[in-house]
């Protein structure tokens, strides 16, 4: 297939660009990485072409992850950022983000957009053995605002668990519909619904930043 080339946009897309002004986006892929047609990769290209600062976490080993190795790479990526950061994390990348936040606070991170976090405490599929070092999932509020976007038919995260985690993390839960794990095989394109949810998070963060104490 030819490489993805974004068009010049709908109202949702244009609104998102306005909302992200002043933020740096850090894309945090999950297990096996995000291929060229993954929504994270599409967003990376789309945002870069429109002047938004985007950093992408690069892992040394996407197929045999360990928490210490992945943690180090996310830390290095965050150290390269010079604006308030919004994490855009998927699956195991979302788990990495919330665990690091619960342990260290993640200085410089203004908020997190967490998509289909892998429920490593309850998932028993064939890939569960590859992610054991990332557990357990945090059970305390995140130190920054977050949106948790979950699918109704995700094999890695049930909606009931998504609701439970959102309460524990004090994140806003958004129902993405029936779109599976929202990963490399999801046919969501540029994913306007996800963009709309990220737009809402970014606007709320901007309001908080300008509100008097």
Backbone as a printed PyTorch tensor [residue, N CA C, xyz], in Angstrom:
tensor([[[  0.8340,  -1.2010,   0.0000],
         [  0.0000,   0.0000,   0.0000],
         [  0.8680,   1.2490,   0.0000]],

        [[  0.4050,   2.3390,  -0.6230],
         [  1.1840,   3.5750,  -0.5950],
         [  1.1850,   4.1630,   0.7920]],

        [[  2.1810,   4.9670,   1.1380],
         [  2.2180,   5.5870,   2.4640],
         [  1.0390,   6.5020,   2.6740]],

        [[  0.6140,   6.5970,   3.9210],
         [ -0.5200,   7.4480,   4.2590],
         [ -0.1750,   8.9140,   4.0610]],

        [[ -1.0800,   9.6460,   3.4230],
         [ -0.9020,  11.0870,   3.2310],
         [ -2.1430,  11.7910,   3.7470]],

        [[ -2.0550,  12.5500,   4.8360],
         [ -3.2320,  13.1910,   5.4120],
         [ -3.7710,  14.2820,   4.5130]],

        [[ -5.0820,  14.4840,   4.6030],
         [ -5.6670,  15.5980,   3.8700],
         [ -5.6150,  16.8400,   4.7420]],

        [[ -6.2640,  17.8960,   4.3220],
         [ -6.1250,  19.1460,   5.0410],
         [ -7.3250,  19.4760,   5.9080]],

        [[ -8.1090,  18.4750,   6.1690],
         [ -8.8000,  18.5600,   7.4010],
         [-10.2400,  18.9450,   7.5060]],

        [[-10.8280,  18.3370,   8.5040],
         [-12.1880,  18.6140,   8.9000],
         [-12.1530,  19.5780,  10.0710]],

        [[-13.3420,  19.9350,  10.5170],
         [-13.4360,  20.8370,  11.6650],
         [-12.7800,  20.2210,  12.8960]],

        [[-12.9950,  18.9190,  13.1240],
         [-12.3960,  18.2500,  14.2820],
         [-10.8750,  18.3420,  14.2230]],

        [[-10.3140,  18.0860,  13.0620],
         [ -8.8580,  18.0940,  12.9260],
         [ -8.2880,  19.4890,  13.1130]],

        [[ -8.9440,  20.4800,  12.5240],
         [ -8.4650,  21.8540,  12.6760],
         [ -8.5740,  22.3250,  14.1240]],

        [[ -9.6630,  21.9360,  14.7790],
         [ -9.8340,  22.3120,  16.1850],
         [ -8.7400,  21.6960,  17.0460]],

        [[ -8.3630,  20.4610,  16.7350],
         [ -7.3180,  19.7980,  17.5140],
         [ -5.9940,  20.5300,  17.3830]],

        [[ -5.6500,  20.9720,  16.1930],
         [ -4.3950,  21.6950,  15.9970],
         [ -4.3750,  22.9580,  16.8480]],

        [[ -5.4770,  23.6630,  16.9000],
         [ -5.5530,  24.8660,  17.7370],
         [ -5.3870,  24.5160,  19.2090]],

        [[ -6.0220,  23.4270,  19.6350],
         [ -5.9760,  23.0510,  21.0500],
         [ -4.5880,  22.6150,  21.4930]],

        [[ -3.8100,  22.0520,  20.5710],
         [ -2.4940,  21.5270,  20.9340],
         [ -1.3880,  22.5660,  20.8780]],

        [[ -1.7010,  23.7660,  20.4530],
         [ -0.6800,  24.8160,  20.4070],
         [ -0.0960,  25.0190,  21.8060]],

        [[  1.2140,  24.9960,  21.9090],
         [  1.8750,  25.1690,  23.1980],
         [  2.2050,  23.8790,  23.9160]],

        [[  1.7170,  22.7520,  23.3870],
         [  2.0230,  21.4480,  23.9810],
         [  2.9620,  20.6580,  23.0750]],

        [[  3.7140,  19.7510,  23.6640],
         [  4.4410,  18.7270,  22.9160],
         [  3.7050,  17.4060,  23.0980]],

        [[  3.5700,  16.6740,  22.0200],
         [  2.9440,  15.3560,  22.0670],
         [  4.0370,  14.2960,  22.1500]],

        [[  3.8930,  13.3800,  23.0920],
         [  4.7920,  12.2290,  23.1740],
         [  3.9630,  10.9790,  22.9010]],

        [[  4.2620,  10.3310,  21.7890],
         [  3.5550,   9.1200,  21.3930],
         [  4.2450,   7.9180,  22.0290]],

        [[  3.4550,   7.1150,  22.7280],
         [  3.9890,   5.9580,  23.4610],
         [  3.3130,   4.6940,  22.9240]],

        [[  3.9310,   4.0280,  21.9500],
         [  3.3290,   2.8070,  21.4010],
         [  3.3590,   1.6540,  22.4000]],

        [[  2.5960,   0.6130,  22.0660],
         [  2.5250,  -0.5570,  22.9240],
         [  3.2920,  -1.7400,  22.3780]],

        [[  2.9020,  -2.9210,  22.8030],
         [  3.5640,  -4.1650,  22.4270],
         [  3.6470,  -4.3040,  20.9090]],

        [[  4.8180,  -4.6300,  20.3970],
         [  5.0990,  -4.8060,  18.9690],
         [  5.1300,  -3.4950,  18.1900]],

        [[  4.9820,  -2.3670,  18.8690],
         [  5.0710,  -1.0760,  18.2050],
         [  3.8240,  -0.7290,  17.4120]],

        [[  3.8270,   0.4440,  16.8090],
         [  2.7060,   0.9340,  16.0110],
         [  3.1580,   1.0790,  14.5670]],

        [[  2.5540,   0.3030,  13.6860],
         [  2.9170,   0.3180,  12.2780],
         [  2.4630,   1.5790,  11.5710]],

        [[  2.7640,   1.7040,  10.2750],
         [  2.4840,   2.9430,   9.5480],
         [  1.0090,   3.2850,   9.4390]],

        [[  0.1170,   2.2910,   9.5540],
         [ -1.3130,   2.5790,   9.4710],
         [ -2.0020,   2.5850,  10.8340]],

        [[ -1.2410,   2.4410,  11.8670],
         [ -1.7690,   2.6220,  13.2300],
         [ -2.1500,   4.0860,  13.3970]],

        [[ -3.2050,   4.3450,  14.1440],
         [ -3.6490,   5.7340,  14.3130],
         [ -2.5610,   6.5950,  14.9480]],

        [[ -1.7060,   6.0110,  15.8150],
         [ -0.6210,   6.8080,  16.3940],
         [  0.3390,   7.3050,  15.3160]],

        [[  0.6680,   6.4450,  14.3730],
         [  1.5750,   6.8440,  13.2930],
         [  0.9210,   7.8730,  12.3840]],

        [[ -0.3500,   7.7150,  12.1230],
         [ -1.0790,   8.6880,  11.3070],
         [ -1.1150,  10.0450,  12.0060]],

        [[ -1.3920,  10.0150,  13.2960],
         [ -1.4110,  11.2730,  14.0460],
         [ -0.0420,  11.9320,  14.0570]],

        [[  0.9990,  11.1460,  14.2280],
         [  2.3480,  11.7110,  14.2610],
         [  2.6240,  12.5080,  12.9890]],

        [[  2.3340,  11.9240,  11.8440],
         [  2.5710,  12.6140,  10.5780],
         [  1.6540,  13.8170,  10.4320]],

        [[  0.3810,  13.6180,  10.7310],
         [ -0.6000,  14.6970,  10.6130],
         [ -0.2000,  15.9060,  11.4590]],

        [[  0.1660,  15.6760,  12.7080],
         [  0.4990,  16.7750,  13.6160],
         [  1.8100,  17.4420,  13.2330]],

        [[  2.8110,  16.6580,  12.8850],
         [  4.0970,  17.2380,  12.4790],
         [  3.9330,  18.1680,  11.2800]],

        [[  3.1510,  17.7500,  10.3030],
         [  2.9620,  18.5580,   9.1020],
         [  2.2260,  19.8610,   9.3900]],

        [[  1.6000,  19.9500,  10.5450],
         [  0.8610,  21.1490,  10.9150],
         [  1.5270,  21.9140,  12.0500]],

        [[  2.8000,  21.6310,  12.2850],
         [  3.5940,  22.4420,  13.1890],
         [  3.5480,  22.0720,  14.6490]],

        [[  2.8970,  20.9640,  15.0000],
         [  2.8620,  20.5210,  16.3930],
         [  4.1240,  19.7070,  16.6860]],

        [[  4.7420,  19.9720,  17.8290],
         [  5.9290,  19.2150,  18.2350],
         [  5.5180,  17.8110,  18.6650]],

        [[  6.0920,  16.8130,  18.0120],
         [  5.7640,  15.4210,  18.3150],
         [  7.0540,  14.6410,  18.5520]],

        [[  7.1190,  13.9570,  19.6740],
         [  8.2000,  13.0190,  19.9650],
         [  7.5900,  11.6220,  20.0310]],

        [[  8.3290,  10.6410,  19.5750],
         [  7.8520,   9.2600,  19.6090],
         [  8.8610,   8.4090,  20.3730]],

        [[  8.3820,   7.6760,  21.3420],
         [  9.2570,   6.7970,  22.1070],
         [  9.7150,   5.6440,  21.2130]],

        [[ 11.0200,   5.4270,  21.1760],
         [ 11.5960,   4.3250,  20.4060],
         [ 12.1730,   3.2960,  21.3800]],

        [[ 11.6700,   2.0900,  21.3060],
         [ 12.1560,   1.0250,  22.1780],
         [ 13.1840,   0.1590,  21.4490]],

        [[ 14.1460,  -0.3740,  22.2010],
         [ 15.1460,  -1.2640,  21.6150],
         [ 14.5540,  -2.6160,  21.2340]],

        [[ 13.5400,  -3.0450,  21.9690],
         [ 12.9270,  -4.3490,  21.6970],
         [ 11.4210,  -4.2270,  21.9000]],

        [[ 10.6850,  -4.2380,  20.7910],
         [  9.2290,  -4.1080,  20.8620],
         [  8.5460,  -5.4320,  21.1650]],

        [[  9.2050,  -6.5400,  20.8920],
         [  8.5470,  -7.8390,  21.0070],
         [  8.7790,  -8.5260,  22.3480]],

        [[  9.8900,  -8.1840,  23.0120],
         [ 10.1920,  -8.7720,  24.3240],
         [ 10.4450,  -7.6480,  25.3230]],

        [[  9.3950,  -6.9490,  25.6870],
         [  9.5700,  -5.7560,  26.5170],
         [  9.8610,  -6.0940,  27.9690]],

        [[ 10.6300,  -5.2270,  28.6010],
         [ 10.7730,  -5.2620,  30.0550],
         [ 10.4900,  -3.8600,  30.5730]],

        [[  9.9030,  -3.8010,  31.7320],
         [  9.5470,  -2.5000,  32.2770],
         [ 10.7590,  -1.5890,  32.4530]],

        [[ 11.8760,  -2.0480,  33.0210],
         [ 13.0200,  -1.1320,  33.1840],
         [ 13.5210,  -0.5610,  31.8610]],

        [[ 13.5910,  -1.3850,  30.8180],
         [ 14.0770,  -0.8980,  29.5220],
         [ 13.1190,   0.1180,  28.9150]],

        [[ 11.8470,  -0.1970,  28.9290],
         [ 10.8620,   0.7220,  28.3390],
         [ 10.7580,   2.0100,  29.1550]],

        [[ 10.8700,   1.8800,  30.4470],
         [ 10.8490,   3.0580,  31.3210],
         [ 11.9920,   4.0000,  30.9770]],

        [[ 13.1770,   3.4700,  30.7810],
         [ 14.3370,   4.2960,  30.4520],
         [ 14.1210,   5.0600,  29.1460]],

        [[ 13.5480,   4.4100,  28.1600],
         [ 13.3360,   5.0660,  26.8720],
         [ 12.2940,   6.1760,  26.9640]],

        [[ 11.2480,   5.9640,  27.7400],
         [ 10.2610,   7.0270,  27.9210],
         [ 10.8780,   8.1970,  28.6770]],

        [[ 11.6730,   7.9130,  29.6900],
         [ 12.3420,   8.9890,  30.4200],
         [ 13.2270,   9.8180,  29.4970]],

        [[ 13.9830,   9.1710,  28.6330],
         [ 14.8590,   9.8880,  27.7120],
         [ 14.0550,  10.7510,  26.7470]],

        [[ 12.9360,  10.2410,  26.2940],
         [ 12.0880,  11.0180,  25.3880],
         [ 11.5320,  12.2470,  26.0910]],

        [[ 11.0860,  12.0930,  27.3130],
         [ 10.5420,  13.2270,  28.0600],
         [ 11.6090,  14.2750,  28.3340]],

        [[ 12.8280,  13.8540,  28.5670],
         [ 13.9110,  14.8060,  28.8310],
         [ 14.2110,  15.6780,  27.6190]],

        [[ 13.8410,  15.2220,  26.4390],
         [ 14.0830,  15.9900,  25.2120],
         [ 12.9890,  17.0090,  24.9250]],

        [[ 11.9530,  17.0360,  25.7430],
         [ 10.8140,  17.9310,  25.5040],
         [ 11.0210,  19.2630,  26.2110]],

        [[ 10.6100,  20.3370,  25.5460],
         [ 10.7740,  21.6800,  26.0940],
         [  9.4430,  22.4130,  26.2360]],

        [[  8.3510,  21.7010,  26.1130],
         [  7.0100,  22.2410,  26.3070],
         [  6.2480,  21.2940,  27.2260]],

        [[  5.1470,  21.7510,  27.8100],
         [  4.3090,  20.8160,  28.5600],
         [  3.8850,  19.6530,  27.6650]],

        [[  3.9250,  18.4690,  28.2050],
         [  3.7290,  17.2520,  27.4140],
         [  2.3260,  16.6860,  27.6120]],

        [[  1.7430,  16.2440,  26.5100],
         [  0.5730,  15.3760,  26.5580],
         [  1.0120,  14.0120,  26.0410]],

        [[  0.9110,  13.0080,  26.8870],
         [  1.2130,  11.6430,  26.4680],
         [  0.0590,  11.1000,  25.6370]],

        [[  0.3770,  10.4890,  24.5140],
         [ -0.6180,   9.8070,  23.6850],
         [ -0.1780,   8.3510,  23.6290]],

        [[ -0.7740,   7.5440,  24.4970],
         [ -0.2540,   6.2020,  24.7650],
         [ -1.2890,   5.1380,  24.4420]],

        [[ -0.8150,   4.0290,  23.8870],
         [ -1.7030,   2.9230,  23.5200],
         [ -1.2550,   1.6230,  24.1820]],

        [[ -2.2180,   0.8770,  24.6830],
         [ -2.0250,  -0.4940,  25.1450],
         [ -0.9340,  -0.5960,  26.2170]],

        [[  0.1410,  -1.3340,  25.9490],
         [  1.2110,  -1.4550,  26.9350],
         [  1.9200,  -0.1200,  27.1390]],

        [[  1.8930,   0.7520,  26.1370],
         [  2.4350,   2.0950,  26.3070],
         [  1.6520,   2.8960,  27.3280]],

        [[  0.3330,   2.6670,  27.3800],
         [ -0.4870,   3.3260,  28.3970],
         [ -0.1600,   2.7870,  29.7800]],

        [[  0.0490,   1.4820,  29.8710],
         [  0.4330,   0.8810,  31.1510],
         [  1.7760,   1.4270,  31.6150]],

        [[  2.7330,   1.4890,  30.7010],
         [  4.0370,   2.0800,  31.0190],
         [  3.8720,   3.4890,  31.5690]],

        [[  3.0360,   4.2720,  30.9310],
         [  2.8550,   5.6750,  31.3220],
         [  2.2540,   5.8040,  32.7090]],

        [[  1.2010,   5.0330,  32.9860],
         [  0.5440,   5.1820,  34.2870],
         [  1.4040,   4.6140,  35.4080]],

        [[  2.1350,   3.5460,  35.1340],
         [  2.9940,   3.0070,  36.2000],
         [  4.1190,   3.9820,  36.5270]],

        [[  4.7570,   4.5430,  35.4930],
         [  5.8080,   5.5230,  35.7500],
         [  5.2580,   6.7330,  36.4780]],

        [[  4.0660,   7.1720,  36.0900],
         [  3.4590,   8.3270,  36.7510],
         [  3.1860,   8.0360,  38.2200]],

        [[  2.7480,   6.8240,  38.5170],
         [  2.4490,   6.4840,  39.9120],
         [  3.7120,   6.3830,  40.7500]],

        [[  4.8340,   6.0480,  40.1100],
         [  6.0960,   5.8850,  40.8350],
         [  6.8990,   7.1760,  40.9350]],

        [[  6.8880,   7.9600,  39.8620],
         [  7.8120,   9.0950,  39.7670],
         [  7.1370,  10.4410,  39.5270]],

        [[  5.8650,  10.4450,  39.1590],
         [  5.1760,  11.7040,  38.9170],
         [  5.3020,  12.2390,  37.5070]],

        [[  6.3620,  11.8950,  36.7740],
         [  6.5910,  12.3270,  35.3930],
         [  6.5680,  13.8460,  35.2580]],

        [[  7.6220,  14.4840,  35.7110],
         [  7.7490,  15.9340,  35.6020],
         [  7.6230,  16.3710,  34.1510]],

        [[  6.8970,  17.4500,  33.9530],
         [  6.7250,  18.0010,  32.6180],
         [  5.5110,  17.4900,  31.8820]],

        [[  4.8630,  16.4510,  32.4050],
         [  3.6720,  15.9110,  31.7560],
         [  2.4450,  16.6520,  32.2770]],

        [[  1.7120,  17.2610,  31.3490],
         [  0.5070,  18.0080,  31.7160],
         [ -0.7230,  17.1220,  31.7520]],

        [[ -0.7420,  16.0890,  30.9160],
         [ -1.9020,  15.2140,  30.8500],
         [ -1.6020,  13.9950,  30.0050]],

        [[ -2.5410,  13.0430,  30.0140],
         [ -2.3250,  11.7950,  29.2840],
         [ -3.6000,  11.3570,  28.5900]],

        [[ -3.4380,  10.9190,  27.3460],
         [ -4.5140,  10.3360,  26.5520],
         [ -4.2000,   8.8520,  26.4500]],

        [[ -4.9300,   8.0450,  27.2000],
         [ -4.6330,   6.6230,  27.3750],
         [ -5.6450,   5.7990,  26.5940]],

        [[ -5.1870,   5.1130,  25.5730],
         [ -6.0800,   4.3650,  24.6940],
         [ -5.8920,   2.8680,  24.9110]],

        [[ -6.9900,   2.2010,  25.2580],
         [ -6.9930,   0.7400,  25.3950],
         [ -5.8240,   0.2140,  26.2220]],

        [[ -5.6380,   0.7130,  27.4450],
         [ -4.5370,   0.1830,  28.2590],
         [ -4.6850,  -1.3250,  28.4560]],

        [[ -3.5940,  -2.0320,  28.2820],
         [ -3.6370,  -3.4920,  28.4120],
         [ -3.8940,  -3.8740,  29.8710]],

        [[ -4.9260,  -4.6670,  30.0950],
         [ -5.2710,  -5.0780,  31.4560],
         [ -4.3840,  -6.2540,  31.8620]],

        [[ -3.1500,  -5.9400,  32.1970],
         [ -2.1690,  -6.9960,  32.4540],
         [ -2.4940,  -7.8060,  33.7080]],

        [[ -3.3530,  -7.2790,  34.5730],
         [ -3.7160,  -8.0170,  35.7820],
         [ -4.7470,  -9.1100,  35.5050]],

        [[ -5.5050,  -8.9800,  34.3910],
         [ -6.5900,  -9.9180,  34.1280],
         [ -6.5060, -10.5990,  32.7680]],

        [[ -5.6470, -10.1270,  31.8870],
         [ -5.5640, -10.7200,  30.5510],
         [ -4.8040, -12.0460,  30.5970]],

        [[ -5.3710, -13.0700,  29.9380],
         [ -4.7400, -14.3950,  29.9490],
         [ -4.5710, -14.9360,  28.5300]],

        [[ -4.4220, -14.0570,  27.5610],
         [ -4.2290, -14.4650,  26.1850],
         [ -2.8130, -14.9330,  25.9180]],

        [[ -2.5180, -15.2890,  24.6580],
         [ -1.2000, -15.8510,  24.3240],
         [ -0.0370, -14.8900,  24.5320]],

        [[ -0.3130, -13.5960,  24.5660],
         [  0.7660, -12.6200,  24.7410],
         [  0.9660, -12.1900,  26.1890]],

        [[  0.1650, -12.7220,  27.0990],
         [  0.2190, -12.2350,  28.4800],
         [  1.5860, -12.4580,  29.1180]],

        [[  2.2690, -13.5250,  28.7390],
         [  3.5710, -13.8050,  29.3320],
         [  4.6460, -12.8020,  28.9600]],

        [[  4.4260, -12.0590,  27.8800],
         [  5.4400, -11.0980,  27.4330],
         [  5.3980,  -9.7860,  28.2130]],

        [[  4.3660,  -9.5820,  29.0170],
         [  4.1800,  -8.2620,  29.6250],
         [  4.1280,  -8.3130,  31.1440]],

        [[  4.5180,  -9.4310,  31.7280],
         [  4.3590,  -9.5970,  33.1700],
         [  5.1780,  -8.5990,  33.9760]],

        [[  6.3020,  -8.1320,  33.4390],
         [  7.1540,  -7.2270,  34.2220],
         [  6.5380,  -5.8470,  34.4010]],

        [[  5.4250,  -5.5770,  33.7060],
         [  4.8010,  -4.2560,  33.7990],
         [  3.7480,  -4.1870,  34.9020]],

        [[  3.4170,  -5.3010,  35.5230],
         [  2.3980,  -5.3070,  36.5530],
         [  2.9630,  -5.0010,  37.9300]],

        [[  2.0520,  -4.7780,  38.8720],
         [  0.6060,  -4.6580,  38.6930],
         [  0.2100,  -3.2580,  38.2400]],

        [[ -1.0290,  -3.1230,  37.7730],
         [ -1.5230,  -1.8070,  37.3930],
         [ -1.6790,  -0.9280,  38.6290]],

        [[ -1.3600,   0.3530,  38.5250],
         [ -1.5460,   1.2560,  39.6610],
         [ -3.0160,   1.3330,  40.0700]],

        [[ -3.2430,   1.5500,  41.3440],
         [ -4.6090,   1.6580,  41.8620],
         [ -4.8410,   3.0080,  42.5240]],

        [[ -4.0130,   3.9870,  42.2010],
         [ -4.0970,   5.3140,  42.8160],
         [ -4.3070,   6.3760,  41.7430]],

        [[ -4.8000,   7.5550,  42.1240],
         [ -5.0380,   8.6130,  41.1350],
         [ -3.7540,   9.0350,  40.4310]],

        [[ -3.8780,   9.3470,  39.1600],
         [ -2.7460,   9.8740,  38.4070],
         [ -2.4470,  11.3010,  38.8490]],

        [[ -1.1980,  11.7380,  38.7200],
         [ -0.8360,  13.0910,  39.1650],
         [ -1.1620,  14.1760,  38.1450]],

        [[ -1.8800,  13.8250,  37.0960],
         [ -2.2620,  14.7910,  36.0670],
         [ -3.5980,  14.3480,  35.4620]],

        [[ -4.3090,  15.2540,  34.7980],
         [ -5.5660,  14.8720,  34.1560],
         [ -5.3330,  13.8540,  33.0440]],

        [[ -6.3050,  12.9830,  32.8640],
         [ -6.1660,  11.9470,  31.8430],
         [ -7.5260,  11.5780,  31.2710]],

        [[ -7.4960,  11.1420,  30.0300],
         [ -8.6440,  10.5210,  29.3740],
         [ -8.2910,   9.0620,  29.1210]],

        [[ -9.1980,   8.1660,  29.4800],
         [ -9.0430,   6.7490,  29.1780],
         [-10.0860,   6.4000,  28.1240]],

        [[ -9.6410,   6.0570,  26.9230],
         [-10.5530,   5.7310,  25.8300],
         [-10.5300,   4.2310,  25.6200]],

        [[-11.6970,   3.6080,  25.7440],
         [-11.7830,   2.1510,  25.7190],
         [-12.8290,   1.6940,  24.7110]],

        [[-12.5960,   0.5090,  24.1610],
         [-13.4880,  -0.0860,  23.1720],
         [-14.4270,  -1.0890,  23.8340]],

        [[-15.5910,  -1.2670,  23.2270],
         [-16.5760,  -2.1910,  23.7740],
         [-16.2180,  -3.6550,  23.5370]],

        [[-15.3230,  -3.9260,  22.5970],
         [-15.0000,  -5.3210,  22.2730],
         [-13.4890,  -5.5550,  22.2320]],

        [[-12.7950,  -4.9870,  23.1940],
         [-11.3380,  -5.1040,  23.2760],
         [-10.9670,  -6.3820,  24.0240]],

        [[-10.1920,  -7.2490,  23.3820],
         [ -9.7820,  -8.4940,  24.0290],
         [ -8.7890,  -8.2680,  25.1630]],

        [[ -8.2000,  -7.0860,  25.2260],
         [ -7.2270,  -6.7730,  26.2680],
         [ -7.8330,  -6.0090,  27.4510]],

        [[ -9.0440,  -5.4670,  27.2790],
         [ -9.6160,  -4.6320,  28.3450],
         [-11.1310,  -4.6050,  28.2070]],

        [[-11.8250,  -5.1610,  29.1880],
         [-13.2830,  -5.0980,  29.1780],
         [-13.7440,  -3.7050,  29.5900]],

        [[-14.9710,  -3.3590,  29.1990],
         [-15.4930,  -2.0470,  29.5790],
         [-15.6670,  -1.9390,  31.0930]],

        [[-16.0250,  -3.0410,  31.7400],
         [-16.1750,  -2.9750,  33.1990],
         [-14.8370,  -2.6750,  33.8640]],

        [[-13.7800,  -3.2810,  33.3680],
         [-12.4510,  -2.9840,  33.9140],
         [-12.0130,  -1.5690,  33.5570]],

        [[-12.3560,  -1.1230,  32.3660],
         [-12.0220,   0.2490,  31.9780],
         [-12.6850,   1.2450,  32.9220]],

        [[-13.9500,   0.9890,  33.2570],
         [-14.6390,   1.8780,  34.2080],
         [-13.9460,   1.8530,  35.5660]],

        [[-13.5580,   0.6660,  36.0020],
         [-12.8830,   0.5280,  37.2980],
         [-11.5520,   1.2780,  37.3090]],

        [[-10.7540,   1.1040,  36.2580],
         [ -9.4600,   1.7840,  36.1930],
         [ -9.6330,   3.2930,  36.1050]],

        [[-10.6220,   3.7360,  35.3540],
         [-10.8550,   5.1750,  35.2360],
         [-11.1680,   5.7890,  36.5970]],

        [[-11.9390,   5.0800,  37.4070],
         [-12.2430,   5.5720,  38.7550],
         [-10.9700,   5.6100,  39.5980]],

        [[-10.1910,   4.5380,  39.5590],
         [ -8.9630,   4.4910,  40.3540],
         [ -7.9820,   5.5860,  39.9480]],

        [[ -7.8560,   5.8130,  38.6610],
         [ -6.8880,   6.7910,  38.1560],
         [ -7.4520,   8.2010,  38.0940]],

        [[ -8.7490,   8.3310,  38.4000],
         [ -9.4510,   9.6160,  38.2810],
         [ -9.3080,  10.1740,  36.8640]],

        [[ -9.4910,   9.2890,  35.9070],
         [ -9.4460,   9.6450,  34.4910],
         [-10.8640,   9.7280,  33.9410]],

        [[-11.0380,  10.5050,  32.8970],
         [-12.3200,  10.5960,  32.2100],
         [-12.4350,   9.4390,  31.2290]],

        [[-13.4650,   8.6160,  31.3840],
         [-13.6510,   7.4640,  30.5110],
         [-14.4530,   7.8670,  29.2820]],

        [[-13.9510,   7.4990,  28.1040],
         [-14.6450,   7.7420,  26.8400],
         [-14.8460,   6.4020,  26.1440]],

        [[-16.0940,   6.1210,  25.7680],
         [-16.4260,   4.8860,  25.0620],
         [-16.1390,   5.0720,  23.5780]],

        [[-15.2160,   4.2820,  23.0430],
         [-14.8100,   4.4120,  21.6400],
         [-15.6980,   3.6310,  20.6900]],

        [[-16.6850,   2.8960,  21.2120],
         [-17.4860,   2.0340,  20.3660],
         [-16.8400,   0.6700,  20.2150]],

        [[-17.2830,  -0.0830,  19.2250],
         [-16.7790,  -1.4370,  19.0000],
         [-15.6650,  -1.3990,  17.9620]],

        [[-14.4550,  -1.1150,  18.4070],
         [-13.3080,  -0.9740,  17.4950],
         [-12.1300,  -1.8410,  17.9430]],

        [[-12.4130,  -2.9290,  18.6510],
         [-11.3640,  -3.8530,  19.0490],
         [-10.3420,  -3.2250,  19.9840]],

        [[ -9.0930,  -3.5890,  19.8020],
         [ -8.0200,  -3.0840,  20.6650],
         [ -7.4770,  -1.7390,  20.1700]],

        [[ -8.0300,  -1.2280,  19.1150],
         [ -7.6650,   0.0840,  18.5530],
         [ -6.1680,   0.1160,  18.2340]],

        [[ -5.6860,  -0.9750,  17.6590],
         [ -4.2630,  -1.1030,  17.3810],
         [ -3.9540,  -1.1690,  15.8990]],

        [[ -2.9480,  -1.9500,  15.5470],
         [ -2.4910,  -2.0210,  14.1590],
         [ -3.5510,  -2.5520,  13.2020]],

        [[ -4.4810,  -3.3600,  13.7030],
         [ -5.4820,  -3.9650,  12.8310],
         [ -6.8180,  -3.2220,  12.8560]],

        [[ -6.9130,  -2.1750,  13.6300],
         [ -8.1590,  -1.4090,  13.7010],
         [ -8.2900,  -0.5040,  12.4790]],

        [[ -9.4360,  -0.5410,  11.8610],
         [ -9.6700,   0.2630,  10.6610],
         [-10.3300,   1.5850,  11.0480]],

        [[ -9.5770,   2.3970,  11.7500],
         [-10.1300,   3.6740,  12.2170],
         [ -9.5760,   4.8600,  11.4410]],

        [[ -8.6390,   4.6250,  10.5260],
         [ -8.0750,   5.7190,   9.7400],
         [ -7.3760,   6.7400,  10.6270]],

        [[ -7.6730,   8.0020,  10.3810],
         [ -7.1070,   9.0770,  11.2050],
         [ -7.8040,   9.1750,  12.5590]],

        [[ -8.8430,   8.4070,  12.7400],
         [ -9.5870,   8.2660,  13.9880],
         [-10.1070,   9.6060,  14.5160]],

        [[-11.1010,  10.1730,  13.8470],
         [-11.6710,  11.4500,  14.2910],
         [-12.2370,  11.4080,  15.7080]],

        [[-12.8310,  10.2720,  16.1160],
         [-13.3750,  10.1920,  17.4770],
         [-12.2670,  10.3380,  18.5180]],

        [[-11.1330,   9.7220,  18.2490],
         [-10.0040,   9.8830,  19.1560],
         [ -9.4870,  11.3040,  19.1660]],

        [[ -9.4350,  11.9250,  17.9890],
         [ -8.9950,  13.3210,  17.9090],
         [ -9.9120,  14.2310,  18.7160]],

        [[-11.2110,  13.9790,  18.6380],
         [-12.1560,  14.8040,  19.3900],
         [-11.9290,  14.6610,  20.8920]],

        [[-11.6400,  13.4360,  21.3420],
         [-11.3800,  13.2200,  22.7690],
         [-10.0780,  13.8820,  23.1960]],

        [[ -9.0500,  13.7930,  22.3630],
         [ -7.7870,  14.4630,  22.6760],
         [ -7.9650,  15.9730,  22.6780]],

        [[ -8.7590,  16.4840,  21.7650],
         [ -9.0540,  17.9180,  21.7240],
         [ -9.6750,  18.3740,  23.0440]],

        [[-10.6320,  17.5920,  23.5470],
         [-11.2540,  17.9470,  24.8180],
         [-10.2630,  17.9760,  25.9630]],

        [[ -9.3610,  16.9950,  25.9990],
         [ -8.3380,  16.9740,  27.0450],
         [ -7.4280,  18.1830,  26.9310]],

        [[ -6.9440,  18.4690,  25.7240],
         [ -6.0090,  19.5840,  25.5380],
         [ -6.6480,  20.9100,  25.9210]],

        [[ -7.9090,  21.1000,  25.5740],
         [ -8.5840,  22.3580,  25.9200],
         [ -8.7620,  22.4940,  27.4260]],

        [[ -9.0560,  21.3930,  28.0960],
         [ -9.1950,  21.4640,  29.5530],
         [ -7.8550,  21.7680,  30.2140]],

        [[ -6.7770,  21.2260,  29.6640],
         [ -5.4480,  21.5210,  30.2080],
         [ -5.0810,  22.9790,  29.9970]],

        [[ -5.4300,  23.5290,  28.8380],
         [ -5.1300,  24.9330,  28.5620],
         [ -5.8970,  25.8460,  29.5040]],

        [[ -7.1400,  25.4920,  29.7990],
         [ -7.9400,  26.2890,  30.7330],
         [ -7.3180,  26.2480,  32.1210]],

        [[ -6.8990,  25.0730,  32.5630],
         [ -6.2610,  24.9540,  33.8760],
         [ -4.9880,  25.7830,  33.9590]],

        [[ -4.2350,  25.8040,  32.8610],
         [ -2.9610,  26.5270,  32.8620],
         [ -3.1500,  28.0280,  32.9750]],

        [[ -4.2880,  28.5350,  32.5130],
         [ -4.5290,  29.9800,  32.5260],
         [ -5.4410,  30.4220,  33.6590]],

        [[ -5.9740,  29.4690,  34.4250],
         [ -6.8720,  29.8270,  35.5180],
         [ -6.0780,  30.3510,  36.7090]],

        [[ -6.6040,  31.3690,  37.4050],
         [ -5.9140,  31.8670,  38.5980],
         [ -5.9430,  30.8390,  39.7120]],

        [[ -4.9210,  30.8470,  40.5250],
         [ -4.8440,  29.9010,  41.6420],
         [ -5.8830,  30.2380,  42.6970]]])
